Amino acid sequence: MRSDTVRIAPCSGHALELQVGDVLVVIDPEGQQVSDMVAYARADTREYLSSGRSIDYAARLFLTTGDVLYSNRSRPMFTLLEDDCGRHDFTLTPCSKEMFAKIYGETEGRPGCEGNLAAAVAPYGIGVDQVPIAFNIFMNVAFDAQSGAVSVLPPLSKPGDSLRLRAEMPLIVALTACSAGQSNNFRYKPIDFRIEHASDSD
């Protein structure tokens, strides 16, 4: 059984819980919009979604259909089931008010994805210092093979593109509609998600 689709407003975040076998579907309704995702084991929130472990075990930077996202304890957290876009980032940290100041020269102190993720998971006793590198769904990052220079390019996602992820353990998950202009081709848009519950599939 599918849950209703939930809309995450531009430049905001949302937390949810998943059981083993639940499928999280993250949707880009308008195209070219990134969603930062972090996850924690419900049994012990010191276990979190790990960029380093996941990239190491996949032996590549760009993860897609069939790949597994691992925790810092090397346990599977998600399996990527279906991927309309095919390009996501797992290297750059969530945008923050400090990043906006350093990169964009902003002074208004927007919380960014770091602040929005932290606010979403705060009811679970998770603090901002426990927000790791996110799985940046739909984010398009390129690397120069010679210099190692990093470029953040417009997402390749089209309106309605989605990513389906199956939970491999009970999870606390937080998602954003990313607040960084460069990541979203300088137009802030919503992100949608729904849950396909394993308990209702029979």
Long-range contacts (C-beta under 8 A, 24 or more apart in sequence): 1-196, 1-197, 1-200, 1-201, 2-194, 2-195, 2-196, 2-197, 3-194, 3-195, 3-196, 3-197, 4-194, 5-192, 5-193, 5-194, 6-192, 6-193, 6-194, 7-190, 7-191, 7-192, 8-35, 8-175, 8-176, 8-177, 8-190, 8-191, 8-192, 8-193, 9-177, 9-190, 10-177, 10-179, 10-188, 10-189, 10-190, 11-110, 11-116, 11-177, 11-178, 11-179, 11-188, 12-116, 12-176, 12-177, 13-113, 13-116, 13-117, 13-119, 13-120, 13-174, 13-175, 13-176, 13-177, 14-120, 14-174, 14-175, 14-176, 14-193, 15-120, 15-121, 15-123, 15-124, 15-172, 15-173, 15-174, 16-172, 16-173, 16-174, 16-175, 16-193, 16-195, 17-42, 17-170, 17-171, 17-172, 17-173, 18-167, 18-170, 18-171, 18-173, 18-195, 19-167, 19-170, 19-197, 19-198, 19-199, 20-167, 20-168, 20-169, 20-170, 20-198, 21-166, 21-167, 21-198, 21-199, 21-201, 22-166, 22-167, 22-195, 22-196, 22-197, 22-198, 22-199, 23-81, 23-164, 23-165, 23-166, 23-167, 23-195, 23-196, 23-198, 24-78, 24-164, 24-165, 24-166, 24-167, 24-173, 24-193, 24-195, 25-162, 25-163, 25-164, 25-165, 25-193, 25-194, 25-195, 25-196, 26-137, 26-162, 26-163, 26-165, 26-175, 26-191, 26-192, 26-193, 27-160, 27-161, 27-162, 27-191, 27-192, 27-193, 27-194, 28-85, 28-138, 28-155, 28-157, 28-158, 28-159, 28-160, 28-161, 28-162, 28-189, 28-191, 28-192, 29-159, 29-160, 29-189, 29-190, 29-191, 29-192, 30-159, 30-189, 30-190, 31-155, 31-157, 31-158, 31-159, 31-160, 31-161, 31-189, 32-138, 32-154, 32-155, 32-157, 32-184, 32-185, 32-187, 32-189, 33-138, 33-155, 33-157, 33-177, 33-178, 33-184, 33-188, 33-189, 33-190, 33-191, 34-136, 34-137, 34-138, 34-139, 34-155, 34-178, 34-180, 34-183, 34-184, 35-136, 35-137, 35-138, 35-175, 35-176, 35-177, 35-178, 35-191, 35-193, 36-94, 36-95, 36-113, 36-117, 36-134, 36-135, 36-136, 36-137, 36-175, 36-176, 36-178, 37-134, 37-135, 37-136, 37-137, 37-173, 37-174, 37-175, 37-176, 38-94, 38-117, 38-121, 38-131, 38-132, 38-134, 38-135, 38-173, 38-174, 39-69, 39-77, 39-78, 39-171, 39-172, 39-173, 39-174, 40-121, 40-124, 40-126, 40-130, 40-171, 40-172, 40-173, 41-71, 41-75, 41-77, 41-169, 41-170, 41-171, 41-172, 42-169, 42-170, 42-171, 42-172, 43-169, 43-170, 45-124, 45-125, 45-126, 45-130, 45-172, 47-71, 47-72, 47-73, 47-75, 48-72, 48-130, 48-132, 49-77, 49-78, 49-132, 49-134, 49-135, 50-132, 51-90, 51-91, 51-132, 51-133, 51-135, 54-90, 54-135, 55-90, 55-91, 61-90, 61-91, 61-143, 62-87, 62-88, 63-88, 63-90, 63-135, 64-88, 68-168, 69-135, 69-165, 71-169, 72-132, 75-168, 75-169, 76-168, 76-169, 77-167, 77-168, 77-169, 77-171, 78-165, 78-166, 78-167, 78-168, 79-165, 79-166, 79-168, 80-163, 80-164, 80-165, 81-164, 81-165, 81-166, 82-162, 82-163, 82-164, 83-163, 83-164, 84-157, 84-158, 84-160, 84-161, 84-162, 84-163, 85-138, 85-155, 85-156, 85-157, 85-158, 85-161, 85-163, 86-156, 87-138, 87-139, 87-140, 87-155, 87-156, 88-135, 88-136, 88-137, 88-138, 88-139, 88-163, 89-135, 89-136, 89-139, 89-140, 89-141, 90-133, 90-135, 90-136, 91-133, 91-141, 91-150, 92-133, 92-136, 92-139, 92-141, 92-150, 92-152, 93-133, 93-134, 94-131, 94-133, 94-134, 94-176, 95-178, 95-179, 95-180, 95-183, 99-180, 100-180, 103-182, 104-181, 110-179, 111-179, 112-179, 112-180, 113-176, 113-178, 113-179, 113-180, 116-176, 116-179, 117-174, 117-176, 120-174, 120-175, 120-176, 121-172, 121-174, 124-172, 126-172, 136-178, 136-183, 137-163, 137-175, 138-163, 139-178, 139-183, 152-180, 152-182, 152-183, 154-184, 154-185, 155-183, 155-184, 155-185, 164-196
